[in-house]
């Protein structure tokens, strides 16, 4: 299927050959995966901090997000 | 009421599909892939319905019967396509069966999470309207139009003079008798964005990754908030994404018709919010590069982008002309120095500008711009926003590292152009939703690369971060929409729900009960000045007390006779003055001055308000 075709299809395509794509830059993959982990850890640490600071409001969907 | 809301929303969507399909067959006759055609038709049609309501309103003929007739006409327009539609339905059913037969556990899990989120959002949308901005203008202004039977200038409520394509659909829903239908319509646009992402993703990605893109977008907490309320940014995002769908078709087989379709959709997006034209600029600029990558040639790409932008501008133009004629300023109340504005002074215009554009705490420098993805991820409060989650920032480096399909590269570029325009115009998570929708696809490709990696450890990281965030978002959604479930399912009455929910955070609206009493006891032709901006639940035309401050010099604001005279000239017949002190300094000062007036007579008393009749007022 052409790159430009957007037709919905359930046909399975070959999985990206991540080994080939990333083999040449294995250390970059490790770096990107580490970045992903670190951002998640920092994010959840701040979320937990917020949970205690705001008396149990998990994500504290703020008033401001109600529109505008 | 729940069934009525669902029914009206379905009627509007069917009419939209009829209008849109007809427009599509007129403008671009060549065959479209079926899913793209259906989504683009509905998007075009929603814009057409909105503009029909705008036209009828400007002509002063906003009546339920006329709107219903227009919708019936739209539904009838589906008939010529009935034969083709039977084939389409069979194809959709076959695709669904095929997917069900071959689905993986990962896909099932993603679909289940999306379905749970969508169900929660729908239940919340079926409940009576709450929120802040819907009661200030998204629903309040359509309500005023419906009461007046026409679209005109509303003093004080400057939002009413800004482009409001989506609010026209809400006007139709209100005229047909259901405000919850407006919320359901907005919820439906969330599904259109989801379907658009899956369709865009399925062209080049694994279905699993396409579903992950949808799940990633739908997990943004502002999407849950928007889906349950009559807001506008999910609707705007739907128009935006469908314009991208049409532009991809144009890149593949350039034609003026396809540019028209994309431009119309981008114009509907641009006219959904005053600052939305920045998204059209981002699309047009990035389109030049994207079309060149596909070998279209730079001059052809540039001509296409300019044509696309011009059609989008022309589509949004009626809103600016309307505002110029009715309010004296095409971008009312901004750029006052050049255009001025009706019932507005320079100091007040400046105050509104400051309040709108300098109330976030994310800075305005280039460094602040570069840090904005971090601010938005880790400190969204500083942008008065909900949570985008950790994955947009977390997956971005990998998305830039791996080999991406053409469309994903274009989406990365478009998002990069969008970011500074967003940051220096109206930086909130909800106004970034179009860019997040585009980003979701290359990020999902990056995520899929992790999941398919040879290393078990990398796979576990990929799966954990995705399902960890989707789970947290689902819990947050359940907590946020929880209070609306009983009302949304019809198990709690509208009255009981609103009395319970409106005074509590995050709504903090204390006047519901009082407004209900005033709605019953004030004369039918009363025009009421309120000491709040949320007039939706008062069934009379309302004017904000702030409108007085906006239109009078400061020295006259201390004179009760001047204030009452001004209110009278604005057509106010009654003042709904709070009994207690107000926290807002300006409103409290106006209240104190008004209380010294000798031209007011008590008309109705409620627990928290006293409604005074203005002596000598019309009506």
HADDOCK unambig.tbl for C-alpha pairs under 7 A between the chains (distance, minus, plus):
assign (segid A and resid 3 and name CA) (segid B and resid 203 and name CA) 6.57 0.50 0.50
assign (segid A and resid 3 and name CA) (segid B and resid 204 and name CA) 5.91 0.50 0.50
assign (segid A and resid 3 and name CA) (segid B and resid 406 and name CA) 6.85 0.50 0.50
assign (segid A and resid 4 and name CA) (segid B and resid 248 and name CA) 6.52 0.50 0.50
assign (segid A and resid 4 and name CA) (segid B and resid 252 and name CA) 5.97 0.50 0.50
assign (segid A and resid 5 and name CA) (segid B and resid 203 and name CA) 5.36 0.50 0.50
assign (segid A and resid 6 and name CA) (segid B and resid 199 and name CA) 5.81 0.50 0.50
assign (segid A and resid 6 and name CA) (segid B and resid 200 and name CA) 5.26 0.50 0.50
assign (segid A and resid 6 and name CA) (segid B and resid 202 and name CA) 6.34 0.50 0.50
assign (segid A and resid 6 and name CA) (segid B and resid 203 and name CA) 4.13 0.50 0.50
assign (segid A and resid 7 and name CA) (segid B and resid 33 and name CA) 5.46 0.50 0.50
assign (segid A and resid 7 and name CA) (segid B and resid 35 and name CA) 6.51 0.50 0.50
assign (segid A and resid 7 and name CA) (segid B and resid 199 and name CA) 6.29 0.50 0.50
assign (segid A and resid 7 and name CA) (segid B and resid 202 and name CA) 6.90 0.50 0.50
assign (segid A and resid 7 and name CA) (segid B and resid 203 and name CA) 5.83 0.50 0.50
assign (segid A and resid 8 and name CA) (segid B and resid 35 and name CA) 6.58 0.50 0.50
assign (segid A and resid 8 and name CA) (segid B and resid 199 and name CA) 5.14 0.50 0.50
assign (segid A and resid 8 and name CA) (segid B and resid 202 and name CA) 5.44 0.50 0.50
assign (segid A and resid 8 and name CA) (segid B and resid 203 and name CA) 6.58 0.50 0.50
assign (segid A and resid 9 and name CA) (segid B and resid 202 and name CA) 6.23 0.50 0.50
assign (segid A and resid 10 and name CA) (segid B and resid 95 and name CA) 6.87 0.50 0.50
assign (segid A and resid 10 and name CA) (segid B and resid 98 and name CA) 6.96 0.50 0.50
assign (segid A and resid 10 and name CA) (segid B and resid 99 and name CA) 5.64 0.50 0.50
assign (segid A and resid 10 and name CA) (segid B and resid 207 and name CA) 6.40 0.50 0.50
assign (segid A and resid 12 and name CA) (segid B and resid 206 and name CA) 6.45 0.50 0.50
assign (segid A and resid 13 and name CA) (segid B and resid 206 and name CA) 5.93 0.50 0.50
assign (segid A and resid 16 and name CA) (segid B and resid 449 and name CA) 6.51 0.50 0.50
assign (segid A and resid 18 and name CA) (segid B and resid 449 and name CA) 5.76 0.50 0.50
assign (segid A and resid 18 and name CA) (segid B and resid 452 and name CA) 6.77 0.50 0.50
assign (segid A and resid 18 and name CA) (segid B and resid 453 and name CA) 5.62 0.50 0.50
assign (segid A and resid 19 and name CA) (segid B and resid 453 and name CA) 6.78 0.50 0.50
assign (segid A and resid 19 and name CA) (segid B and resid 454 and name CA) 6.85 0.50 0.50
assign (segid A and resid 21 and name CA) (segid B and resid 402 and name CA) 6.70 0.50 0.50
assign (segid A and resid 32 and name CA) (segid B and resid 397 and name CA) 5.99 0.50 0.50
assign (segid A and resid 32 and name CA) (segid B and resid 398 and name CA) 5.42 0.50 0.50
assign (segid A and resid 35 and name CA) (segid B and resid 394 and name CA) 6.30 0.50 0.50
assign (segid A and resid 36 and name CA) (segid B and resid 394 and name CA) 4.23 0.50 0.50
assign (segid A and resid 36 and name CA) (segid B and resid 395 and name CA) 6.03 0.50 0.50
assign (segid A and resid 39 and name CA) (segid B and resid 390 and name CA) 6.32 0.50 0.50
assign (segid A and resid 39 and name CA) (segid B and resid 394 and name CA) 5.59 0.50 0.50
assign (segid A and resid 40 and name CA) (segid B and resid 390 and name CA) 5.49 0.50 0.50
assign (segid A and resid 40 and name CA) (segid B and resid 394 and name CA) 6.98 0.50 0.50
assign (segid A and resid 43 and name CA) (segid B and resid 378 and name CA) 6.02 0.50 0.50
assign (segid A and resid 43 and name CA) (segid B and resid 390 and name CA) 6.08 0.50 0.50
assign (segid A and resid 58 and name CA) (segid B and resid 476 and name CA) 6.45 0.50 0.50
assign (segid A and resid 59 and name CA) (segid B and resid 476 and name CA) 6.19 0.50 0.50
assign (segid A and resid 61 and name CA) (segid B and resid 386 and name CA) 5.20 0.50 0.50
assign (segid A and resid 62 and name CA) (segid B and resid 384 and name CA) 6.94 0.50 0.50
assign (segid A and resid 62 and name CA) (segid B and resid 385 and name CA) 6.52 0.50 0.50
assign (segid A and resid 62 and name CA) (segid B and resid 386 and name CA) 6.11 0.50 0.50
assign (segid A and resid 63 and name CA) (segid B and resid 506 and name CA) 5.48 0.50 0.50
assign (segid A and resid 64 and name CA) (segid B and resid 384 and name CA) 4.85 0.50 0.50
assign (segid A and resid 64 and name CA) (segid B and resid 385 and name CA) 5.93 0.50 0.50
assign (segid A and resid 65 and name CA) (segid B and resid 222 and name CA) 6.17 0.50 0.50
assign (segid A and resid 65 and name CA) (segid B and resid 384 and name CA) 6.40 0.50 0.50
assign (segid A and resid 65 and name CA) (segid B and resid 385 and name CA) 4.95 0.50 0.50
assign (segid A and resid 65 and name CA) (segid B and resid 386 and name CA) 5.68 0.50 0.50
assign (segid A and resid 66 and name CA) (segid B and resid 131 and name CA) 5.93 0.50 0.50
assign (segid A and resid 66 and name CA) (segid B and resid 132 and name CA) 6.30 0.50 0.50
assign (segid A and resid 66 and name CA) (segid B and resid 133 and name CA) 6.66 0.50 0.50
assign (segid A and resid 66 and name CA) (segid B and resid 225 and name CA) 6.40 0.50 0.50
assign (segid A and resid 67 and name CA) (segid B and resid 133 and name CA) 5.44 0.50 0.50
assign (segid A and resid 67 and name CA) (segid B and resid 231 and name CA) 5.91 0.50 0.50
assign (segid A and resid 68 and name CA) (segid B and resid 133 and name CA) 5.86 0.50 0.50
